Amino acid sequence: MRLQGRTGWMPLVAPAACVALAAAVLVGYVGDATADPPGTSAHRQVLASARDALTQAELDLGRLEATAAQAEAAHQQAAARVTAAKQASVQAAAHAQVAKAAAAQAESNLGRLVAAVYRYGAAQDAGTLFLMLDVSDPMQYLEGVHTVRRVVVSSSSVLAQARTASHDADAASARASAQETALTEAEQNVGRTAKTASDAAQVAEARVTALGNALDALLGRQGAGQTTASELALEAAAEAEAAAEHPSPVSYDAAFEAKAVSYALAQLGKPYLWGGTGPDSFDCSGLAMRAYESAGTELPHFAAFQYAASRPLTYGQLRPGDLLFWASDPGESGTIYHEAIYLGGQQMVQAPKTGWDVMVSNMWMWGPIQFYARPGTAGR
């Protein structure tokens, strides 16, 4: 049975349509599994169909997850632009308010000066103008009047500048507000796109879960270690064929194999990476290569090469530490595409595939195993 799913998946409440899909898939596949005993040609065909459907669903999910991730990144960028636009809008509005206040103050000051010159320029109230100019001499007073008039002219220019600044600030504030509105609308559109992409990925994830559960159900009896008569017959035929090709017994060194197993188990939870050979990530053959390297044996990297470099076994000769191989053509070891390390008790340790971690699972997780082998050590 599958003991671990894709890295980082969280429990998902599937939409009603996906629940119905899961039920339909389970009924269809499990019905076939009940009708056809494990190991038979019909059962292998059902397994192959189930694995193909799961593989395609996982490919679809990968594409949708990538699309959703890109859409979410675009949404985050749009939201960041909206936040910046809001800040700019607030600052522009504050600047406009300050500019308006400055213009108002300049206008008020100019008004007071104009009123004073108009009212006191003809010296109708010399005492008041003396107070305003803070002078006590008539000559200083006349000079002060001219000074006030010059100030009035200068203040008029200041007022014009203040009004222009206020107008410019208002325009900048309006532009900032309009940009904020436009960016907010764009962010909402991008957000809807991101949600649509995320929903599609969730639906695809639910489909993968349903198909995976269906495949688990198909492998259920094998996963429990149950052996049918047809399986025994197939294994017996395979053992007879292997015995004819390799009549000499295959030696087994428990201590040597234990070192390889110990290394592999120490990598549990590390992510799968195609071509990975550790120490932080592995593919299936990279894990086996490093495990046996730790025990003192060198193996090539790829699974088919490792089988060729090892000694073939039959199912009945399996011991902990031996290698299990899956191939697209059971009669051709060159088509091997996946491997795992046998732990005993129908269990194996493996680096499964992209999105999964190094894990312990039942040895029948991927269906019938086509090849078995035991790596050796120099002089053993």
FENSULTA-V36184 format. One line per field, one symbol per residue. ss: DSSP state (2 for helix, 1 for strand, 0 for the rest). psi: psi as a letter, one per 40 degrees, with the letter a starting at -180 (. if undefined). burial: # if it has 16 or more other C-alpha atoms within 10 Angstrom, else .. Layout:
# FENSULTA-V36184
ss->???
psi->???
burial->???
This chain:
# FENSULTA-V36184
ss->00000000000000022222222222222222222000002222222222222222222222222222222222222222222222222222222222222222222222222222222200000222222220000222222222222222222222222222222222222222222222222222222222222222222222222222222222022220000022222222222222222000000002222222222222000011000010001102222222222220000000222222001110222000001111100000222111111111001111100000111111000000001111000000
psi->ihehaihehihhhiiddddddddddddddddddddhiieidddddddddddddddddddddddddddddddddddddddddddddddddddddddddddddddddddddddddddddddedefdgdddddddefiehdddddddddddddddddddddddddddddddddddddddddddddddddddddddddddddddddddddddddddddddddeddddeeihidddddddddddddddddgdiihihhddddddddddddeeheiihhhehfiediiadddddddddddeehhiididdddddeihiiideehiheiihhhidheeheeeheiiihheifeiihihciheiihihiieedeaihdiiihiiihe.
burial->##...........#...##.##..##..##.##..####...##.##..##.##..##.###.##.###.##.###.##.##..##.##..##.###.##.###.##.##..##.##..##.#.....##..#.......#..##..##..#..##.##..##.###.##.###.##.###.##.##..##.###.###########################.......#...#..##............#...######.###.#.#####..###..############.##.########.##.#######..##########.....#..#.######..########..#####################....
